[in-house]
């Protein structure tokens, strides 16, 4: 095989390739044997069909195509190794000669990763917030633990208080209309900070068996576009006043709620304290990774952002946002932009900027993964699949089946795991300076390599 670079423009490299006629003929002969095994031609046994007969039935083009399906991937792999190419996607191929008895001639256009200039992560200093907690924080955690296992008890003979939960049957009606848009039962927690103050004020002081109504003018950008910018009347029939009853922290309850990990108040405090310490250490480690990545990509440079990747990322972001708006807010992207006062042109410009940033960051992290020789093993993939099964609350077998049938999804999973490992490796190489969490400007005097910190 002979090859030469015809052109290198931006991030595209065009390589001219000629494959000897003898090699092309060998692959052609292999293709004939393979087609002969699967073809059904009356009067001939499978695997024993003469080439002349096969050409008459399937055509020379089909034979050449079969040969190329084997020969071209091997050629691409050879060129990638020979010219040290880092591809963004498989090449485009233009055949200029595919004739029997002659060399196979083609031009391959490779879209390659642009040159990325990285900095030494050891030169970066990132901040690690150090979180602390007190006995008072553990007291609050214990109280929160009790609230998690609290029960609601019906109360008779008094009005609703702000600490109560009110069971209601309610309807929501647009002002001036008779037919309600919604009508259902609900438990309304009067102490919830998310509850609209108009509804809280209307239900405070209500008794079981009474009816309460309140009209609210909804915001123009209210998530349910049926009500946005309109007056909505809520009519409540108070069914029950419920009071939160906190349980006793006895040994039996504590053991049941902690699945045997604690059996006394002292052990519960120790367990909650350990959970708080682990959560704070995790937050510190995440802060280190985020700060390290932010400073690393800021200091790096990318020669040219490939238009193909940017366009693909734009489309991906757009589709995700459309799906979110339709599923979570029951609206379209066009309606959302109109309600928010953002022009389609401004949105597309902002989307393009986000796509460019994502592509740039991804190229930098991929280049770092290559330089650090980050590899993904079977154990890494297994761990990620187990995590996906746990988060999705689905059997692990189903996760295996899903990725076993979808090679593209499996490749994306492996890539994601590799990027996670690259980010962790990056965080382990920077220099970490500990600072008190919570905005305190006082800095710890000591510095230490990140491999001695929680980032590892």
C-alpha positions in Angstrom: 0.0 0.0 0.0 1.2 3.5 -0.9 -0.1 6.7 0.7 0.6 10.4 0.8 -1.0 13.5 2.3 -2.7 15.6 -0.3 -3.8 18.4 2.0 -4.1 19.5 5.6 -6.7 22.3 6.1 -8.0 23.3 9.5 -8.7 20.0 11.2 -9.1 17.9 8.0 -6.4 15.7 6.5 -6.8 14.2 3.0 -4.7 11.2 2.2 -4.3 9.6 -1.2 -4.1 5.8 -1.0 -3.2 3.2 -3.6 -3.5 -0.6 -2.8 -1.7 -3.0 -5.1 -3.7 -4.9 -7.6 -2.5 -8.2 -6.0 -3.8 -7.3 -2.6 -7.1 -6.1 -4.0 -7.4 -9.4 -5.9 -6.8 -11.4 -2.8 -9.6 -9.6 -0.9 -11.8 -10.0 -4.0 -11.2 -13.7 -4.0 -12.0 -13.9 -0.2 -15.2 -12.0 -1.0 -16.1 -14.5 -3.6 -15.6 -17.4 -1.2 -17.7 -15.7 1.5 -20.6 -14.9 -0.9 -20.4 -18.4 -2.3 -21.1 -19.8 1.2 -24.3 -17.7 1.6 -25.6 -17.5 -2.0 -28.4 -19.9 -3.1 -28.1 -20.7 -6.8 -30.0 -23.7 -8.3 -27.7 -26.4 -9.5 -24.8 -25.4 -7.2 -23.9 -26.3 -3.7 -23.1 -23.5 -1.2 -19.4 -22.8 -1.2 -18.9 -24.3 -4.6 -20.3 -21.6 -6.9 -17.9 -20.6 -9.6 -16.9 -16.9 -9.7 -18.3 -16.5 -13.2 -21.7 -17.7 -12.1 -21.6 -15.6 -9.0 -20.8 -12.5 -11.0 -23.8 -13.2 -13.3 -26.2 -13.5 -10.3 -25.0 -10.8 -7.8 -22.8 -8.7 -10.1 -19.2 -7.6 -9.9 -20.1 -4.5 -7.9 -21.5 -6.7 -5.0 -18.3 -8.7 -5.0 -16.1 -5.5 -4.9 -18.3 -4.1 -2.1 -17.9 -7.2 0.0 -14.1 -7.0 -0.5 -14.0 -3.3 0.4 -15.9 -3.9 3.6 -12.9 -5.9 4.8 -10.1 -4.0 3.1 -11.1 -0.4 3.9 -11.2 -0.7 7.8 -7.8 -2.4 7.8 -6.5 0.4 5.6 -7.9 3.1 7.9 -6.3 1.5 10.9 -3.0 1.4 9.2 -3.2 5.1 8.2 -4.2 6.1 11.7 -1.1 4.3 13.1 1.3 5.5 10.4 0.3 9.2 10.5 -0.6 9.2 14.2 -4.1 10.5 13.6 -6.6 11.1 16.4 -9.9 10.9 14.7 -13.1 12.7 15.6 -15.1 10.3 13.4 -14.6 7.7 10.6 -13.2 9.1 7.4 -15.1 10.0 4.2 -13.9 7.9 1.2 -13.9 8.8 -2.4 -13.0 5.9 -4.8 -11.3 6.9 -8.0 -10.5 3.4 -9.3 -12.1 0.1 -8.4 -11.4 -2.2 -11.4 -10.5 -5.8 -11.5 -6.8 -6.4 -12.2 -5.8 -2.8 -11.3 -4.7 -1.1 -8.1 -7.5 0.2 -5.8 -7.2 4.0 -5.6 -9.1 6.2 -3.2 -8.8 9.5 -1.3 -9.7 9.5 2.4 -10.7 12.7 4.3 -10.0 12.4 8.0 -11.5 14.8 10.5 -8.9 14.9 13.2 -8.7 16.3 16.6 -7.2 19.8 16.5 -3.9 20.5 18.3 -4.5 21.0 22.0 -1.9 22.8 24.2 -2.0 21.7 27.8 -0.4 23.1 30.9 1.3 21.0 33.6 -1.4 20.5 36.3 1.3 20.5 39.0 1.6 24.3 38.3 -2.0 24.8 39.3 -3.1 25.7 42.8 -6.7 25.0 43.6 -8.7 25.6 46.8 -10.2 22.8 48.9 -12.9 24.1 51.2 -12.7 22.4 54.6 -16.2 21.8 56.1 -16.7 21.4 59.9 -19.6 20.6 62.1 -20.4 20.9 65.8 -22.5 19.1 68.4 -25.2 21.5 67.6 -25.2 20.4 64.0 -25.5 16.8 65.1 -28.4 17.8 67.4 -30.2 19.2 64.3 -29.4 16.1 62.3 -30.9 13.9 65.1 -34.0 16.1 65.0 -34.2 15.8 61.2 -33.8 12.1 61.6 -36.9 12.1 63.9 -38.8 14.2 61.4 -38.1 11.7 58.6 -39.9 9.1 60.7 -42.7 11.3 62.0 -46.3 10.4 61.5 -49.3 12.6 60.8 -52.1 12.4 63.3 -55.6 13.8 62.8 -56.5 16.6 65.2 -60.0 17.5 66.1 -61.5 20.6 67.8 -59.0 23.2 66.7 -58.0 25.3 63.7 -55.1 24.7 61.4 -51.7 26.1 62.5 -48.6 26.8 60.5 -46.9 23.6 61.7 -49.9 21.5 60.5 -50.6 19.5 57.4 -54.1 20.0 55.9 -55.8 17.3 53.9 -58.0 18.9 51.3 -60.1 18.2 48.2 -59.5 21.1 45.8 -60.2 22.4 42.4 -58.4 25.1 40.3 -60.7 27.2 38.1 -59.8 30.1 35.7 -61.6 33.2 36.9 -65.0 33.5 35.2 -65.2 29.9 34.1 -67.3 27.1 35.6 -65.4 24.0 34.6 -62.3 23.3 36.8 -59.0 22.5 35.2 -58.0 20.3 38.1 -59.8 18.6 40.9 -58.1 16.2 43.3 -57.2 15.4 46.9 -53.9 16.7 48.4 -52.0 17.0 51.6 -50.8 20.7 52.0 -47.9 21.3 54.4 -48.5 24.8 55.7 -44.9 25.0 57.0 -43.4 24.3 53.5 -41.3 27.2 52.2 -42.5 26.3 48.6 -46.1 26.8 49.4 -47.6 30.0 48.0 -48.2 32.5 50.8 -51.8 33.2 49.4 -52.7 29.6 50.0 -51.1 29.4 53.4 -52.9 32.5 54.5 -56.2 31.1 53.3 -55.9 27.8 55.1 -54.4 29.0 58.3 -57.2 29.1 60.9 -59.5 26.8 58.8 -61.3 23.9 60.5 -62.1 20.4 59.2 -65.4 20.5 57.2 -65.1 24.1 56.1 -64.7 25.5 52.5 -62.0 28.0 51.7 -61.4 29.9 48.4 -58.6 32.1 47.2 -57.9 33.8 43.9 -54.3 34.2 42.7 -52.9 36.2 39.8 -50.3 33.9 38.2 -47.0 35.2 36.9 -46.6 35.6 33.2 -43.9 32.9 33.2 -45.8 30.5 35.4 -44.7 26.9 34.5 -48.3 25.8 33.5 -49.0 27.9 30.4 -52.8 27.4 30.9 -52.6 29.6 34.0 -49.7 31.9 33.1 -50.7 35.6 33.5 -54.3 34.7 34.5 -56.4 34.8 37.6 -56.9 31.3 39.1 -59.4 30.5 41.9 -58.5 27.6 44.2 -61.4 26.2 46.1 -60.5 24.0 49.1 -62.7 21.6 51.0 -60.8 21.0 54.3 -61.1 17.3 55.0 -58.8 16.9 58.0 -56.3 18.9 60.1 -53.2 16.8 60.7 -50.4 17.3 63.3 -46.9 16.0 63.0 -46.1 13.6 65.8 -42.4 12.9 66.4 -41.5 9.4 67.5 -39.5 8.5 70.6 -35.8 7.7 70.1 -35.8 4.4 71.9 -33.5 1.5 71.1 -36.1 -0.5 69.1 -36.9 2.4 66.9 -33.3 3.5 66.3 -32.3 -0.1 65.5 -35.2 -0.5 63.0 -34.6 2.8 61.3 -30.8 2.3 60.9 -31.1 -1.4 60.0 -29.2 -2.4 63.1 -26.3 0.1 62.6 -27.2 1.9 65.8 -29.2 0.9 68.9 -28.9 3.9 71.2 -28.9 7.7 71.0 -25.2 7.8 71.4 -24.6 5.4 68.6 -27.1 7.3 66.4 -25.2 10.5 67.0 -22.0 8.8 66.1 -23.6 7.3 62.9 -25.0 10.7 61.8 -21.7 12.4 62.6 -19.9 9.9 60.4 -22.3 10.5 57.6 -21.9 14.3 57.9 -18.1 13.9 57.8 -18.2 11.7 54.7 -20.6 14.1 53.0 -18.4 17.1 53.8 -15.3 15.2 52.5 -17.1 14.4 49.3 -18.1 18.0 48.8 -14.5 19.1 49.4 -13.2 16.5 46.9 -15.8 17.6 44.3 -14.8 21.3 44.8 -11.2 20.3 44.2 -12.1 18.5 40.9 -14.3 21.4 39.7 -11.7 24.0 40.5 -8.9 22.0 39.0 -10.8 21.4 35.8 -11.9 25.1 35.5 -8.3 26.3 35.9 -6.9 23.6 33.6 -9.2 24.4 30.7 -8.8 28.1 31.2 -5.0 27.7 30.8 -5.2 25.3 27.9 -5.7 26.3 24.3 -7.3 24.6 21.3 -6.1 25.4 17.8 -9.5 25.2 16.1 -13.0 24.0 17.2 -14.3 21.5 14.6 -17.5 22.8 13.1 -18.9 19.2 12.9 -18.6 18.7 16.7 -20.0 22.1 17.5 -23.0 21.6 15.3 -23.6 18.2 16.8 -23.4 19.5 20.3 -25.8 22.4 19.4 -28.4 19.9 18.2 -27.9 17.7 21.3 -28.4 20.6 23.6 -31.5 21.8 21.7 -33.1 18.4 21.8 -32.5 18.0 25.5 -34.0 21.4 26.2 -37.0 20.7 24.0 -37.6 17.3 25.8 -37.3 19.0 29.3 -39.7 21.8 28.4 -42.2 19.3 27.0 -42.0 16.8 29.8 -41.5 19.0 32.8 -43.2 22.2 31.9 -45.7 21.0 29.3 -44.6 23.7 26.8 -42.6 24.0 23.6 -39.3 25.8 23.1 -41.0 28.4 20.9 -43.6 29.2 23.5 -41.0 29.3 26.3 -38.8 31.8 24.4 -41.9 33.9 23.7 -42.9 33.9 27.4 -39.4 34.7 28.6 -38.9 37.5 26.1 -35.9 35.9 24.4 -35.7 36.1 20.6 -34.9 32.9 18.7 -31.8 34.6 17.3 -30.5 35.4 20.8 -31.3 31.9 21.9 -29.4 30.3 19.0 -26.4 32.6 19.7 -26.4 31.6 23.3 -26.8 27.9 22.4 -23.8 28.2 20.0 -21.6 29.7 22.7 -22.5 26.9 25.1 -21.9 24.2 22.4 -18.4 25.7 21.7 -17.6 25.8 25.4 -18.6 22.1 25.8 -16.7 21.0 22.8 -13.6 22.9 23.8 -13.7 21.5 27.3 -14.2 18.0 26.0 -11.3 18.2 23.6 -9.0 19.4 26.3 -10.0 16.6 28.7 -9.7 14.0 26.0 -6.2 15.3 25.2 -5.3 15.1 28.8 -6.6 11.5 29.0 -4.4 10.6 26.1 -1.3 12.2 27.6 -1.9 10.6 31.0 -2.6 7.3 29.3 -5.9 6.8 31.0 -7.4 3.4 30.3 -10.8 1.9 31.0 -10.8 -1.7 32.2 -13.6 -4.3 32.6 -13.8 -3.5 36.3 -14.4 0.2 35.6 -17.3 -0.7 33.2 -18.8 -3.2 35.6 -18.7 -0.6 38.4 -20.4 2.0 36.2 -23.1 -0.4 35.2 -23.8 -1.4 38.8 -24.1 2.3 39.7 -26.5 2.9 36.8 -28.6 -0.1 38.0 -28.7 1.3 41.5 -29.6 4.8 40.5 -32.3 3.6 38.1 -33.5 1.0 40.5 -33.5 -1.6 37.8 -32.0 -5.1 37.8 -28.3 -5.3 36.8 -29.2 -7.9 34.2 -31.3 -5.3 32.3 -28.4 -2.9 32.2 -26.2 -5.6 30.8 -28.8 -6.4 28.1 -29.3 -2.7 27.2 -25.6 -2.1 26.6 -25.0 -5.5 25.1 -27.5 -4.7 22.3 -26.4 -1.1 21.8 -22.7 -0.8 20.9 -23.0 3.0 20.4 -24.4 3.4 23.9 -21.7 1.1 25.3 -19.0 3.2 23.6 -20.5 6.4 25.1 -20.5 4.8 28.6 -16.8 3.8 28.2 -16.0 7.3 27.0 -17.8 8.8 30.0 -15.9 6.5 32.5 -12.6 7.5 30.9 -13.4 11.2 31.2 -14.3 10.7 34.9 -11.0 8.9 35.5 -9.1 11.6 33.6 -10.8 14.3 35.8 -9.9 12.4 39.0 -6.3 12.0 37.8 -6.1 15.7 37.0 -7.3 16.6 40.5 -4.7 14.3 42.0 -1.9 16.2 40.3 -2.7 19.8 41.2 -1.5 21.5 44.4 -4.3 21.9 46.9 -4.6 24.8 49.4 -7.1 24.2 52.2 -9.4 27.0 53.1 -12.2 27.2 55.6 -15.6 26.7 54.0 -18.3 29.2 54.2 -16.6 32.3 52.7 -14.0 32.8 55.5 -11.1 34.6 53.9 -8.6 33.1 56.3 -6.3 30.7 54.4 -4.6 27.7 55.9 -0.9 28.2 55.8 0.0 24.7 54.7 -0.1 23.4 51.2 0.1 19.8 50.2 -0.1 17.7 46.9 -3.5 16.6 46.0 -2.6 13.0 46.2 -2.6 13.5 50.0 -6.0 15.1 49.9 -9.6 13.8 49.5 -9.4 14.4 45.7 -7.8 10.9 45.4 
